[in-house]
Amino acid sequence: MRIGLIGFGKTGRAVASILLESPNTKLQWVVRRSNMLEHRSVPEFLGIESDLPCLLYSKQELSAEELLDRYPVDVIVDFSSPSGIDYYGHAAAKRHITIVSAVSQYPDLQLVKLKRLSKRTVVMHSPNITLGINFLILSAKVLKNIAPFTDIAITEQHFKTKPQVSGTAKVIARELDIPEDEINTVRAGGIIGVHEILFGFPYQTVRLKHESIAREAFGNGVLFAVQNLYGKPKGFYTMESLLKPYFNMDVFEEGYLAETV
């Protein structure tokens, strides 16, 4: 599967390394805002052996139309910024290229634009595309449905200099209908990211916890997304919609996992 990547910050670089190393994906190019590394080989820059040409381009050098005509792809993965879709969105949708956006927070207007694109092609958006976080959220929603009377507490831990409550914690709170001002925050040392949901029953507790170890986890989430979006009809998808079938244990036992991953 041919992939184009938008964004080459710390997370974008980690995702690029996973896509380059996967036998199921071919990273064709990376586009970034700056032209400092223009035409640099991505595998060489990351220290990865690869036969793929995969060069870096800047938005200033090529329009999305020119880029996609010269170097066509099947999927565009976006780790840039809320304005990224203004660069590639129309051109991708016109060519029925699948869009996977992992931009953490969109203003309402940009989210409307993204959903409009889904009328013409396959679009998925996930504020945190790691498999672990999305499994945690879906599992928490299942447990809340089973026992809606429980007390629920959300705690997030991050590095000392992180200024605001994490976007992932806000998503968890929204999905569980918990006020954002009830999120507990811890700032200490160099913690990359820990999210925990505590369910308090009368005579027991359940803790669901996810800890980020490295940014490459976002790349694993991208691989899961592009593989599970393959062959889907045009429309708007989330990681939850891709994960839900795996919660059907009857289907799971019949070999669903082996056939789709």
Summary of the structure (lengths in Angstrom):
residues: 261
radius of gyration: 19.3
end to end distance: 14.1
largest distance: 62.8
contacts: 815
relative contact order: 0.14
helix: 41%
strand: 22%
